[in-house]
Amino acid sequence: MTDCRAEAAEALDDARWLALTDSHARMFRPGDRPRQREVRKADERNYICINDTDLSSMLTHIELLGLPAEQTRTVVGDARQAEQTGLGHPAVMRAWLLQAMTGRRASEVLMMDFEPLSDIPGLDAAAVPEGGMVARLRYQQTKTDAAPNTILVGRDVVEIIREQQAWVREHWHLGPADTIRYLFPKTTGNRHGTKSWETSNYNHVLNDFSHHLELRDARGELLLYSRSHRLRHTKATTLINAGAPIHLVQRYLGHLSPEMTMRYAATLASTAEREFLALAKIGRDGREIGMDRRDMLDLVQLDRRTDRILPNGYCLLPPTRSCDKGNACHGCDHFATDRTFLPDIQRQLAETQSLVATRQARHTERYGGPMSGTNVWMEQRDAEIRSMQLEILALEAQPADSTTVVRGAGELGRTGYQDAAGASDNKGASRS
């Protein structure tokens, strides 16, 4: 064709044949020719962390994805109850759960070997306490050559894998010792189990499930299970928030360099800064704190001290000081919160009151009477309950759409601030 390129251009009416040269007939070994594939711009919505409330809601309803189509389950959303039918995809449900628990990419989970677990040398799994690591999980490293392809996992991950193996054996009519190639084999056109689930089909099922369930976040936006890469980002930031060293997070995520891992930390810091600066800061007397918001951010140092971001508010303790109060934040003057955390504080109050009732019942059963108010444990719980009640009163007094931050609303609930029974409630309401 090179010799006849002029004739080809004329016969086919295509001038591009004139550019044909001998190089078009050459063959290249892998690596000789540089790869110049187009890099698509990442969709940032796939990398935003899922907050605890949304993730908990998604985990609560994921069982509906694996429920058989002939079964129904009551789903609560927007203060309404509705009967939803199952979608009959238990394998997809387990794959999504593994993504949430391990932070693996979808392709890394879907292409796992049928038996991806191995023992940890020198470890007696039966002696490991609850929450500890009991096995090594090998996944398919699909993105980075020479990167690690194993992580340590707990019993919850092991149980999901065993359930999936049992399901595959049942549907492929395998014996107890038989295996196939993949843990998540494609369910159609795959009689011998030599093909794994494709990420496109996997995401399609998750997208259908999201619209079927219509689960929404606090802003009213649809929670999409199909954006499962967010689970990896959430896992990474959870590890960083917990204080895990960067090199350990790098190893866990399978990154070759710490620069990639630091992107998660940088995103976490920028997100925290954006959310923090969007809030108005006021004192307990209702007046706005006379400090520039960026100065306040520097004071709290959210970019370096992510432990200052609490599940129910913010800790305004100066970064040079450390806290020895454990989780007794509600009675602290450095604790600040707003209406977005009201459901969390109400839930914590109910759980604390339930805990007190349970302990009192056990104490009465054993000793014939309830614990007295001077009991150290009881005294601390009473103080927590009073502080949370004061915080709830202060937050409920704010408009429903308020983003105002209230600081130290529960301080008067602390032991020693009680002039008389009920006096602190009145004072707390007025000062908050």
Phi, psi and omega in degrees: 000332177295319180292333185246028186296326179294316178296321180295319180296322181286316183292322183264358179054047182219108185291348181294337178297335181292338180274000181293134178228177179296333183296338180290344180262358181282155178248143183242142172280153178303129180099339180288325183258125181296141178276131181231054180281150181287131179263116181284146176290129184292142175278110185298337179295339179278352185244357178287135180298144173272123181290166186300321182295312181294318180296320178297319179295319180294320179293325180296323186261356184295336180300331180298330179295324181268353181291137178304150185297336181274358180253155180234163179213144179282126180245130180256125178203138181055041178063020178234153177248139180215148176271122180245139177275152179288162180257350175068038178234069182295328180294317178295321178301314181291323178297318179295319178297320178295323175298316181295322185277331186247343182074020178280158173289159181301316182295326181293327178280314185295334182258018176298147172297158181300323177243088184268358186262146174215158181288153173271117184306131177080007182246131174268103185300327182293336183267358181285129179293167181302132180093353180275170180273131186238349184205164175255130181254127176257125180242169181274109179284101189260355188244315189240118177295143177070004177280157179301149179229023176224150173218163175269142183226162180263186184294329181297319178292318179300318180296319179296318180295319179295322177296318180293321178298317178297320179295317179295317179299322180292315185280338177255008176055050179263152176283171182301330182257357182279152178221165170235186189288315189245150176286331179238075181286148176300140188269352178231144179060037186213056187301325184263003177068030182266000180239140179264167174300138176271144182297329179295315178293320178301311180294327179296317179296315180295324178293317177299320180296319180300316180285332177291320183278324182056047176278133185234153179274187184295336180270001179086006180274146182294131175277114184262113175295334184291341175274060188286346178293339176298333179295325177293317179295319179297317179297318181297313181291331175296316178296317180294318178300325182284356178091013179294135179300148183302321183293331176285320176296321177300314179295320182294322182278349180079030179272144178279335183227152178290342180300319179294319180296323182293342176298323178294317180295321179294318178296320178300315182294316181293322178295315179298318180296316181298315180292322182293317183289342180281350184264148173269135183255123178229159178273184182290339180274004177090354180270146181292139181296129183281067181208139177298141184299326180287329173294321177297320179297318178295324180297313182281336179055056180295336181288339180243340183241074181291348177290350178282346177269112187258161179297340183234016179161212183225146175261120181263017178296132180305143186297339180281350180251149177250158183254130178247018184265005181066235180254021181275061185278330191297330179263014185261139179290342181270001180269127180235146181207172178217184187294338179295338180263001183304313179299325180293318180291320177298318178295317180296322177298314180297320180293321179294316178297321177295320178297316179299316180299319180295314180294323178295319179297318179294320179296318178297319180296322184276319188247358177086004179194161181286163176294144179281164180292345179271354175299134186301314181295316182293322180297320179292319180293321178299319180295319178298316181297316180298316182296317179294322178296321177294319178297317180297319177299316181294319181287322179292339178283345178279153175301154185299328182261015184287141173248016182291136179263130178251129183252136173066028183295332183262011185299323183288355176278350182293153177299134181104345178263004186266106176286321180199166181300123177087349183293323183295328180299317180292318180294316182298321181295321183286318183286327180294000000 
